[in-house]
Amino acid sequence: MKNKIHIYKKKRFWAGVLLAQFLLFYCFSKSPFVVSCFEKFFELQKSVHQKLFSWISFSVGDLMYMILGVLLLYFFITLFKKKMRNRSVLKILIVINLFYFTYQVFWGMMYFQMPIIKKLSSQEKPEIEKARKLALIYLEKCKITRGSVRENSNGIFVITDLKSVQQEILDQQTRLPASISDKKVTKVSTLKPSLFKSVMSFTGILGYYNPFTAEAQYNEELPSTFIPFTMAHESSHQLGFAREQEANFVGYLTGIHSGNLDLKYSTEYFTLKSLLRFIVEEDPEFVKFIINGYSPAMKRDRAYEKNFIYIHQGWLDDFFGFTNNLFLKSNQQEGSVTYSYFIDLLLNYEKQI
């Protein structure tokens, strides 16, 4: 009986600690000074973590997730055993507390940095007409760059040298406008293919950043049109840009002026597709006009992308889309369906330059 009372008190303690953490980090998120302290700490920990894990060929973070998943699964199974139930609940609470605290310290507070949009001199709302003009420009850019990249025997774009793309991303990050990024570039590559690539193909997830190891994972099974920009996006997270659409924008700045044609084409093509997603509800005929204007090579790339998505769609895609949407909204973001913030940044930046 004494043992049960002791465990019960411990459960109440850890449940109270978790609630206290929620309140504490909520208060922290409202203080610009505290958030700036977390930003400075992030610069330190990312440098240490990248040096620790960059030399290992596989994703250490993925291995940690596997171990954590197995551990939690074991605890949940033991919940059905009456003698072990109380201890299992206690262990689950301890793991959740440690996971949540580490996540918030290493990464969670980075979502509350000053938004990039406030660093731009122009902060106008995006207009359809401006988006149309920019879509026409990027259509021509894509056509030109696509004519200079390599393709396979089926006429589909393929990446020439993935390592050179990764190095180019790090080099281009040192050239980001100082008015937008004051982040320290470590120039240490920790871009790695995910150990969960086969599952990722069925979830719609292209890549992800691991805040516990500062590694950036991408799905190497993706069509080549996705991969360079996905790596630029995830590497932007490594720099310290937490919001998804800001990572897209920093990825855009990284790739759009690149001398590496694979990265340049992937970035231009992503930008064009983002513009068309923004325009389509207001002017679907214009979007059809642009797509019909794709070069034959671009049309082959688009057909290959569509086929890849079609054969991998299913309930996992819907489930991860739903959970990702909740995650984004819980971190002060618009959600997975709306991409207008990236267009906000893009159009205001284009006007500024």
N, C-alpha and C positions, 0 to 999 in steps of 0.2 A: 504493500500500500504506500509506504514511504517513497519507494522508488517511482511509483506512478505519479505521486504528487510532485516529486522532484522534476520529472520529465515534463509534466504539465506546466510547471512554473517556467521551465526553460523554453517551452513552446510559446508561451505568452511573452516572454522576454524578446525572443527573436522576431515574433510578429510585431511587437512594439518597435523594435529597432527598424524593421522594414518601413513601417508607417512614418517613423521619425525621419528616415532617409528621404522618403517621398516629399515630406514637408520641407526638409532642409535644402534639397537640391532645387525645389520649386522657388524657395526664397533666394537662393544663389542666382537662379536664372534671371531674376528681376534686378540684379545689381551689376551694372556695367563694369565696375571695378573688380568684382569677384570673377566675372566672366573673363576679363582681361588677364587675371592671374592664372586661370585655367588655360588660356591661350599660351601663356609663357611656359607653363608646365608641359603643354603638349609639344612645344618645340624641343624641349629636353628629352621627353620620353620617346618621341618619334625617331630622334637621332640614335638613341641607345638601342631601341628595338630593331631598327633597320640594320644596324651594324651587327647585332646579335644573330639575326635570322636570314640576312641576305645571302650568306654563303651556302645555306642549305637549299638543295635543289627543289624539294617538295614543300608544300604549304604546311608549316608547323601549326598555324592557326586552325586549319582544317582538321589536323590530327587531334588538337585540343577539343574541338567541337565534337569529334567522334567519341572521345573518352568521356566528355561531359554528358553526351547523349546516352551512352551505355550506362553511366552511373545513375542518371535520373530514371532511366527505364527500370533499372534494378530496384530503385527505391519505390517506384510506383507499383511494381509487381508485389513487393513485400507489404504494400498497403492492404492487400487482400488476406494477409496472414495476421490474425488477431494479436498474437504475441509480439509481433514486430512492428505493428501499425504505428504506435506512438513514437517509437524511435525513428521510424522512417519519415514521419511527418516532420519531426525535429530536424533530421538531416536535410530534408528538402528545403526547409525554411533557411537553414544555415547556408546552403549552396546558393539559393536565390539572393540572399543578402550579400554574399561575397561577390556574386556575378553582377548584381545591380550597382554596388558601390564601385567596383573596378571599372565597369562600363561608363558610369557617369564621370568618374575622375579622368579616365583616359580619352573619352570621346563625347559623351552625352552633352556636356556643357558647351561644346563647340557649335551646337545648333543655335546658340543664342548670341553669336557674334554679330557685329554690325553687318546688316545685309549689304551686298555689293551694290545694289541699286542706289543706295545712299551715297556711294562714292563717285557716282557718275554725275557730271554737271547737268545733264538733261535727264529728267525723270518723268517723261510723258507716258501716258498709257499707249499701248500699241494700237496702231490703226491698220485696218485691213488693206487700205490702198498702199501704205508703205510696205507692208508685208508682201503684197503682190509684186511691187517693183523689185524688192530684194530677192524674191523667188526667181524672177526672170534672170537676175544677175547670177544667182547661184546655179541655175540650170546651165548657163553658158560656161561657168567655171568648171562644173562637173564634166561637161562634154569634153572640154579641153584636157583636163587632168586624166580622165578615163582613157583618152587616146594614147597616153604615155605609160600606162601601167601594164603589168604582165597579166596574162590570162591563161587558163588551162586549155586543154584540147577541146573542151565544150564551149569555149568562149566566155568563161566565167572568171571574174577578177580573182587573182590569188596574190598573196603577199610574197614578196621576193625574199626578204630577210627580216624575220621577226625581232631579232636582237638589235638590228639597226633602228627599227621603229622604236623600241624601248629606250635606246640611248638618245634618239632624237627627241623623245618626249622630255627626258631629263634636261637636255641642252636647251630646248625651247622654254622650259619653265624658268630658266635664268633670265629670259628676255621678256617676261610678263611685265606689263606696265606697272610702274611703282605706285601709281594712283589706285590700282586695283588690288595688288598683292604685295604685302610686305613679309610674306612667309619665307622662311629659310629653306633653300633647296639643298638637300643633302647630296644629291647626285649619286645616291646608292639605289640600285635597282632591286626592288623586292616585288616585282610583277611576276606572278606565278600562275600557271594553269591550275584550276580548281580540281581537287580530288573528287568533287561531286559533279563533274561535268555532265555525265549521262543524265542525272536527275535534273540538273539545271536546264537542259534542253527542253524539258517538259514543263518548266515552271515559268518561262518567260524572263528569267533572271539572266542578264548578260554577264554580270560581274558583281563583286562586292568587296568592301574594305573590311579587314579584320582589325578592330581597335585594340585587341589584346596583344597583337604581335606586329602591328603596323605593316602587314602584308596586304597586297592588292591581288585579288584573284579574278581571273577571267575564264570564260568557257571557250576552250580551244576548238570545240566542235562547231562553233558558230560559223556562218558564212563569212568570208574574209572582209566583206564590206563593213561588218560590225566590229571586228576585232581591234584595229588600231585606235578608233575613237573610244571604244570601251576601255582600253588600257589608259588612254589619256584622261578619261573621266575618273577612273579609279585612282590614278596617280594624283589627280587633283584632290581627292580625299586624303591621300597620304600627305599632301602639302598642308592640309588643315582646313579645307573647305568642306563642311559637313552637309549643307543643304544640297539635295540632289540636283536642282536646276542651276545652282551656282557652280557645282562641279562640272555640269555640262558646259556652262559658259567658259570656265577656266580651261576645260578640255578644248573648246572651240578656239580660244586664244592661243593655246599650245599648238594646235594642228593647222590652223588656217594659213599661216605664213611659212609653214615648214618647207624645207627643201626636199624632205623625204616624200616622194609622190604617193606612196601607199597611205601614209598618215594624212596627207593633204586631201586625197580623194575621199577617204573614209570620213573625214571631218566635213568636207564640202557636201557630201551626200547626206550625212546626218543633218546638217543645217537646212538643206533643201527639204528633206522629209519633215523636219520640225515646223518649218514655215507652212508647208502644205497641210499639216495636221491643224495648225492654227486657222488656216483660211477655209478649210473644207466645209464647215458648218454654214458659213456665210456665203461662200461662192463655190459650190461643188463643180460648176462648169469650168471655172478657171483652173481648178486642180486637175480636171481631166485634160484640159488643154496643155498644161505643163507636162503631165505624164506622157501624153502623146508626143510631146516634143523631146522626150528622152532620145539619146542616141541609141542605135541598135545594141551596142555593148551595154549601156545602162539598162536597157529593157531586159537583157539577159540576166544581169545582176538582180534586178527587181524580181523577175520570175523565180530565180533560185531562192531568194529570201522568202518569198511567199510560199514556195513549196516546203522549205524548211519549217516555217511556222505552222503550216497546215498539218504536216505529218507528226508534229510534236504537240499539237494542241490537245487539251483534255482537262480533266477535273483538277489536276495538279496546277495547271496554268491558272484556272479560276481561283483556286484556294490561295495560291501565293500572291495573286493579284489583289485579292481581298485583304490578306494580312499585311501586305506591303503598303496598301492604301491606308490602313489603320496606323501603321508604324509612322508613315510620313506625317500624317495629321497630328499624331501625338508629339511630334517634334517640330511643330510650328511650320509645317510645309503644306502645300496645296493638296497633295495626294498624287497617286500614280496616273490618274486619267488626265489631269490638267497640266499642260506644258506652257502656259502663257507667261510664267515668270521668266523662263529662258528667252522667250520672244521679247519680253519687256527689256531684258538686259541686252539682247542682240540689237534691237532697233535703236535703243538709246545710245549704245556704244557706236553703232554705225553713224548715227547723226553726229556724235561727238567728234569722230575722226574725219 
